[in-house]
Amino acid sequence: MKHIILTTILTLGLFTSASAQKFGHINAQEVLMNLPERAQAQGVIESQAAEYQAEVARMQEDLQTKFAEYQAKSETWPAAIREQKERELQGLDQGLQEFGSTVQNELAATEQELLMPMIERVQAAINAVGAENGFTYIFDSSTGATVYNGGEDISELVKVKLGM
C-alpha cells in the first residue's frame, strides 16, 4: 500500500511539473531565408560565383583550344615538342581542377561569413522570445528532429523580434 501511495505521489508530481513546462516550435530555416538581408547576401554570393564561372569558362576554352591544336598537329611534331605540349595540357587541366576546388572553398567561406551574423541574430531573437514568453523548450522543426509535435508556433514572435 505504501508503494502504491508513493508511486501515485511521484506520478502526480511528474504530471504537475510537466504541465508547467511550455513548449514551442519554429522553422528557423524559413525565418533565416526570409530575413531582408538574406537576399542581399545571396546577391553577393551569386555575383562572386558568376565572376568565378566566367574565369572557369575562359580557362576551359584555353584548354580546349590548346588540346585541339595538339590533336591537329601532334603527329607532325617531333617527340620533344609533343611531350612538352602534353605536359602543358596536363598542367592546364590540373590548374583548372585546383581553381575549381579553390572557388568552391572561397564561395563556402563567403557564404559562411555572410550567414553567420544572420544565424546569430535569429538565435538571439529565439532566445529572447523564449525568455520573454516563458518557454521551457523550443524545437526547430527545420532540422527534422522535432521531439514534441505540438506547442505554440513562435515563428511570428521571432519575426516581430527581428523587425520583419
N, C-alpha and C positions, 0 to 999 in steps of 0.2 A: 504494500500500500504506500509506504514511504517512497518507493521507487517511482510509482505512478504519479504521485504528487510532485516530486522533483522534476520528472520529465515534463509534466504539464506546465510547471512554472518556467522551466527553461524554454519550452516551445513558445509560450506566450511572450516571454522576453525577447525571443528572436523575431517574432512577428511584429512586436511593438517597435523594435529598433529598425527592422527592415522597412516598416511603413513610414518611418520618419525620414528615410532617405529619399532624395529627389533625383530622378534620372532624366537626362536629356540626350538628344542626339542631334547631329549636324552632318551635313555633307560638306566637309571642309574643302574638298577639291572643287566643288561647284562654287563656293564662296570665293576661293582663290582665283578661279578662272573668270569670275565676274568683277573683280576689282578693276576700277578705272585705269590704274597704272599698268595692269596686265597687258592691255592692248599696245601700249607704248613699248613695253619690254619686248613683246612679240615682234613688233615692227623693227626694233633694233636687231634682234636675232635674225630675222628674215633678211634684213638689209646686209648684214655681215655674211650670211650664208650665200646670198646672191653674188657678193664680191668673190668669195671663195670659189663658187661654182664657175664663174667666168674665168678665173685663173686655171682651174682644173680643165676646163674646155680648151683653153689655149695650150696647155701642156699636152693634152691628148692629141690635139691637132698637130702639134710639132712632132710628137712621137709617130703619128700615122704618116706624116709627110716623109720623115726620115726612113720609116720602115718601107714605104712604097718605093723610095729611091733605092734602098738596099735590095729589095726584091727585083727591081728592074735591072740593076747593074752588077749585082753580086757575082754573076757568072763571068763577067769580063774583068773584074778587079783581081789584082794579084792577092795572094793569101794574106799578106801583111795588112793591106788596106781592108780586106774583108773582115779580118779579125778585129781590127780597130773599130770598124763600123758596128760590129756585133757588140763589142764592149760598150760603145756609145749608146746603142739601143737598150742594152741591159741597164746601163746607168740611168737613162731617161725613165725607163719603166720603174726601176727601184725608187727613183726620186718622186715619181708620180704617186706611188703607193705610200711612201713616207709622208708626202704632203697631205694625202687623204687622211691618214691617221692623225696628223697634227691638226688638221682642220676640225676633225670630229672632237678632239680633245679641247681645242680652243672654244668651239661652239658650246660644248657642255659646260666649260668653265664660265663662259659668259652668261649662259642661262642660269647657272647656279648663283652667280654674283648678282644677277638682276632679280631672281626669285626669292633669295634668302630674306631680304628685308620685308617682302610681302608675306612670306610664310610666318615670320616672326610677328608681324603686325596682326595677322589673323589669329595666331596663337594667343597673343596678348588680349585680343578682344574676346576670345572664347573664355580665357581665364577670368577676365573682368565680368562677363555675363554670368559665369558660374558662381563667382563670389557674390555678386550683387543679388542674384536670384536664388541663392541657397541650394544650388545643385551639388549633390554628393558626387555623382559621376556624369560625365558627358562622353558619349560614344561617337566615334567618327564613322558614319555609315559608308563613306567613300573607300575605306580600307577593306571592306568586306568582312570585318571582324566585329560585327555588332553583336554584343553579348546580350543585350537587352533590347527587344524589339517593341518598344513602347516608349513611354515617357513623352516628354514635350520636345517638339522640334524647335530648337533655339536659333535656327538659321536667321530668321528675321531680326531677332535681338542682336545677333552678332553683326548683321548688315547695318543696323542702326548705329551700333557702337563704332563701326568703321566709316560711318557717314555715307553709306551707299543708298 
